[in-house]
Amino acid sequence: MDEKQLATKADLAALKTEILEAVGGMLHEVETKLLGAFFQYQEHANIRFQKITADVANINASSDLRLNNLEQRVIQLEKRAMMP
């Protein structure tokens, strides 16, 4: 016959502690992996945002140049219209 042993409160407490430590270790590992993944995403996102910022700055500079060119043309036309 197999001997069956009853678990004592101490046995259950030890098992509970063991399970909590194992789960805590797994949670720590998952948290570390998630933080690493977010850090990598942030680095890539920062590079993309820098590119977008540069592109917008180039568009603004181009638009300013074109607007200044148009203003100069309007001024020239106004000068011609005012001169007899």
Backbone as ProteinMPNN parsed JSONL, in Angstrom:
{"seq_chain_A": "MDEKQLATKADLAALKTEILEAVGGMLHEVETKLLGAFFQYQEHANIRFQKITADVANINASSDLRLNNLEQRVIQLEKRAMMP", "coords_chain_A": {"N_chain_A": [[0.807, -1.185, 0.0], [0.344, 2.238, -0.682], [1.743, 4.91, 1.084], [0.014, 7.6, 2.376], [0.523, 10.952, 2.964], [-0.418, 13.555, 5.063], [-0.633, 17.01, 4.459], [0.963, 19.499, 6.305], [0.407, 22.627, 8.022], [2.758, 24.009, 7.914], [3.991, 22.808, 5.729], [2.244, 23.643, 3.681], [2.6, 26.413, 3.886], [5.285, 26.62, 3.183], [5.152, 25.692, 0.543], [3.523, 27.667, -0.552], [5.205, 29.904, -0.283], [7.292, 29.114, -1.941], [5.989, 29.011, -4.443], [5.18, 31.687, -4.712], [7.691, 32.931, -4.858], [8.646, 31.826, -7.25], [6.76, 32.798, -9.112], [7.153, 35.525, -8.733], [9.783, 35.758, -9.689], [9.368, 35.11, -12.393], [7.675, 37.21, -13.138], [9.4, 39.384, -12.808], [11.278, 38.852, -14.795], [9.654, 39.072, -17.099], [8.882, 41.76, -16.889], [11.372, 42.983, -17.23], [11.983, 42.249, -19.875], [9.872, 43.533, -21.209], [10.402, 46.24, -20.624], [12.839, 46.5, -21.941], [11.984, 46.126, -24.588], [10.286, 48.345, -24.914], [12.167, 50.37, -24.634], [13.772, 49.97, -26.928], [11.817, 50.516, -28.884], [11.354, 53.198, -28.305], [13.822, 54.346, -28.99], [13.851, 53.917, -31.79], [11.556, 55.33, -32.485], [12.31, 57.924, -31.759], [14.293, 58.423, -33.661], [12.723, 58.396, -35.981], [11.043, 60.593, -35.425], [12.93, 62.654, -35.386], [13.677, 62.668, -38.073], [11.229, 63.38, -39.258], [10.934, 65.916, -38.141], [13.119, 67.213, -39.306], [12.353, 67.02, -42.0], [10.015, 68.595, -41.975], [11.133, 71.029, -41.252], [12.657, 71.509, -43.534], [10.611, 71.748, -45.424], [9.334, 74.022, -44.423], [11.39, 75.916, -44.742], [11.664, 75.862, -47.52], [9.091, 76.718, -48.258], [9.112, 79.28, -47.142], [11.112, 80.482, -48.71], [9.9, 80.385, -51.248], [7.629, 81.952, -50.769], [8.829, 84.414, -50.118], [10.0, 84.935, -52.605], [7.703, 85.242, -54.204], [6.618, 87.502, -52.948], [8.573, 89.4, -53.574], [8.257, 89.503, -56.349], [5.638, 90.534, -56.508], [6.069, 93.042, -55.381], [7.783, 94.14, -57.308], [6.02, 94.188, -59.487], [4.121, 95.999, -58.498], [5.703, 98.288, -58.308], [6.236, 98.748, -61.01], [3.66, 99.256, -61.909], [3.092, 101.636, -60.64], [4.846, 103.46, -61.724], [5.06, 105.801, -64.342]], "CA_chain_A": [[0.0, 0.0, 0.0], [1.018, 3.531, -0.705], [1.527, 5.739, 2.265], [-0.441, 8.95, 2.074], [0.875, 11.864, 4.046], [-1.205, 14.779, 5.108], [0.189, 18.218, 4.451], [0.812, 20.326, 7.504], [0.361, 24.067, 7.736], [4.13, 24.404, 7.562], [4.189, 22.353, 4.348], [1.48, 24.541, 2.807], [3.251, 27.729, 3.913], [6.516, 26.503, 2.394], [4.739, 25.603, -0.852], [3.049, 29.003, -0.932], [6.39, 30.755, -0.417], [7.992, 28.65, -3.135], [5.205, 29.434, -5.608], [5.271, 33.149, -4.813], [9.041, 33.276, -5.327], [8.735, 31.454, -8.665], [5.941, 33.752, -9.872], [7.855, 36.808, -8.655], [10.911, 35.695, -10.616], [8.852, 35.176, -13.761], [7.19, 38.576, -13.372], [10.569, 40.257, -12.958], [11.834, 38.579, -16.123], [8.741, 39.639, -18.091], [8.998, 43.216, -16.794], [12.652, 43.36, -17.823], [11.856, 42.123, -21.326], [8.981, 44.598, -21.699], [11.115, 47.516, -20.57], [13.814, 46.48, -23.036], [11.266, 46.323, -25.852], [9.849, 49.743, -24.977], [13.354, 51.199, -24.851], [14.11, 49.872, -28.348], [10.797, 51.244, -29.633], [11.573, 54.629, -28.093], [14.973, 54.756, -29.794], [13.435, 53.978, -33.195], [10.585, 56.418, -32.62], [13.057, 59.182, -31.717], [14.934, 58.603, -34.968], [11.669, 58.777, -36.936], [10.597, 61.955, -35.118], [13.971, 63.572, -35.835], [13.568, 62.766, -39.524], [10.02, 64.159, -39.554], [11.24, 67.301, -37.783], [14.001, 67.745, -40.354], [11.548, 67.178, -43.216], [9.13, 69.755, -41.787], [11.985, 72.221, -41.3], [12.991, 71.734, -44.943], [9.396, 72.236, -46.088], [9.145, 75.404, -43.977], [12.403, 76.752, -45.389], [11.294, 75.943, -48.934], [7.892, 77.563, -48.359], [9.528, 80.658, -46.882], [11.817, 80.98, -49.892], [8.928, 80.595, -52.319], [6.795, 83.097, -50.397], [9.655, 85.614, -50.292], [10.132, 85.142, -54.043], [6.431, 85.801, -54.669], [6.503, 88.869, -52.436], [9.455, 90.254, -54.379], [7.615, 89.682, -57.663], [4.502, 91.456, -56.334], [6.644, 94.376, -55.175], [8.26, 94.593, -58.612], [4.841, 94.526, -60.296], [3.541, 97.235, -57.96], [6.589, 99.386, -58.692], [6.001, 99.023, -62.436], [2.329, 99.826, -62.08], [3.083, 103.008, -60.122], [5.69, 104.327, -62.56], [4.426, 106.102, -65.642]], "C_chain_A": [[0.856, 1.257, 0.0], [0.72, 4.279, 0.581], [1.102, 7.122, 1.811], [-0.109, 9.812, 3.266], [0.003, 13.099, 3.944], [-0.25, 15.971, 5.155], [-0.098, 19.023, 5.707], [0.73, 21.786, 7.079], [1.735, 24.561, 7.319], [4.443, 23.998, 6.127], [3.483, 23.283, 3.367], [2.105, 25.929, 2.746], [4.523, 27.705, 3.077], [6.196, 26.443, 0.905], [4.285, 26.959, -1.375], [4.235, 29.94, -1.177], [7.154, 30.405, -1.697], [7.285, 29.112, -4.408], [5.31, 30.944, -5.801], [6.647, 33.585, -5.32], [9.192, 32.959, -6.819], [7.962, 32.443, -9.531], [6.61, 35.124, -9.875], [9.039, 36.853, -9.603], [10.465, 35.795, -12.059], [8.368, 36.58, -14.093], [8.348, 39.54, -13.58], [11.175, 40.085, -14.341], [10.971, 39.198, -17.224], [8.838, 41.169, -18.086], [10.284, 43.702, -17.466], [12.588, 43.298, -19.347], [10.971, 43.218, -21.905], [9.679, 45.946, -21.696], [12.162, 47.606, -21.673], [13.149, 46.74, -24.379], [10.799, 47.763, -25.99], [11.024, 50.673, -25.228], [13.765, 51.166, -26.313], [13.105, 50.635, -29.202], [11.029, 52.746, -29.52], [12.751, 55.122, -28.925], [14.59, 54.893, -31.267], [12.449, 55.125, -33.426], [11.306, 57.771, -32.605], [13.749, 59.459, -33.046], [13.906, 59.044, -36.003], [11.207, 60.21, -36.697], [11.639, 62.981, -35.548], [13.928, 63.755, -37.344], [12.369, 63.613, -39.92], [10.272, 65.63, -39.258], [12.127, 67.951, -38.84], [13.223, 67.974, -41.642], [10.652, 68.407, -43.124], [9.948, 71.04, -41.847], [12.36, 72.541, -42.745], [11.793, 72.27, -45.712], [9.158, 73.688, -45.709], [10.141, 76.339, -44.665], [12.067, 76.936, -46.863], [10.092, 76.86, -49.123], [8.238, 79.027, -48.123], [10.237, 81.256, -48.088], [10.843, 81.282, -51.028], [8.046, 81.809, -52.02], [7.575, 84.405, -50.558], [9.827, 85.949, -51.767], [8.857, 85.765, -54.608], [6.247, 87.239, -54.195], [7.368, 89.83, -53.254], [8.859, 90.508, -55.755], [6.445, 90.654, -57.572], [5.013, 92.875, -56.154], [7.13, 94.947, -56.508], [7.079, 94.994, -59.514], [4.196, 95.817, -59.811], [4.376, 98.433, -58.34], [6.355, 99.752, -60.161], [4.665, 99.688, -62.657], [2.282, 101.279, -61.614], [3.9, 103.946, -60.985], [5.0, 104.557, -63.899], [5.215, 105.592, -66.82]], "O_chain_A": [[1.93, 1.316, 0.598], [-0.402, 4.275, 1.088], [1.75, 7.738, 0.966], [-0.405, 9.474, 4.412], [-0.267, 13.606, 2.855], [0.794, 15.931, 5.805], [-1.248, 19.199, 6.11], [0.958, 22.125, 5.918], [1.852, 25.437, 6.463], [5.083, 24.749, 5.391], [4.053, 23.665, 2.345], [2.138, 26.552, 1.685], [4.809, 28.653, 2.347], [6.882, 27.065, 0.095], [4.617, 27.351, -2.494], [4.259, 30.678, -2.162], [7.601, 31.285, -2.433], [7.939, 29.557, -5.351], [5.506, 31.422, -6.919], [6.747, 34.51, -6.126], [9.795, 33.733, -7.562], [8.457, 32.878, -10.57], [6.631, 35.806, -10.9], [9.276, 37.872, -10.253], [11.098, 36.478, -12.864], [8.613, 37.086, -15.188], [8.278, 40.419, -14.44], [11.545, 41.066, -14.987], [11.497, 39.78, -18.173], [8.872, 41.798, -19.144], [10.283, 44.706, -18.178], [13.085, 44.195, -20.029], [11.273, 43.772, -22.962], [9.564, 46.711, -22.653], [12.351, 48.666, -22.271], [13.678, 47.478, -25.21], [10.903, 48.345, -27.07], [10.893, 51.657, -25.955], [14.075, 52.208, -26.89], [13.493, 51.328, -30.143], [10.919, 53.479, -30.503], [12.685, 56.206, -29.505], [14.961, 55.869, -31.919], [12.511, 55.806, -34.449], [10.943, 58.669, -33.365], [13.787, 60.601, -33.504], [14.164, 59.944, -36.803], [11.001, 60.963, -37.649], [11.284, 64.06, -36.022], [14.118, 64.864, -37.844], [12.467, 64.462, -40.806], [9.871, 66.498, -40.034], [11.909, 69.101, -39.221], [13.402, 68.996, -42.305], [10.541, 69.172, -44.082], [9.505, 72.03, -42.429], [12.38, 73.707, -43.139], [11.941, 73.151, -46.559], [8.817, 74.504, -46.566], [9.772, 77.423, -45.116], [12.173, 78.042, -47.393], [10.072, 77.682, -50.039], [7.728, 79.911, -48.811], [9.99, 82.407, -48.448], [10.953, 82.315, -51.689], [7.751, 82.602, -52.915], [7.043, 85.388, -51.073], [9.803, 87.121, -52.142], [8.92, 86.706, -55.399], [5.776, 88.092, -54.947], [6.94, 90.936, -53.583], [8.951, 91.622, -56.271], [6.27, 91.5, -58.449], [4.448, 93.813, -56.716], [6.903, 96.123, -56.795], [7.135, 96.007, -60.211], [3.771, 96.641, -60.621], [3.832, 99.489, -58.663], [6.285, 100.932, -60.507], [4.541, 100.583, -63.493], [1.504, 102.071, -62.146], [3.649, 105.151, -60.967], [4.439, 103.641, -64.5], [4.802, 105.773, -67.965]]}, "name": "protein", "num_of_chains": 1, "seq": "MDEKQLATKADLAALKTEILEAVGGMLHEVETKLLGAFFQYQEHANIRFQKITADVANINASSDLRLNNLEQRVIQLEKRAMMP"}
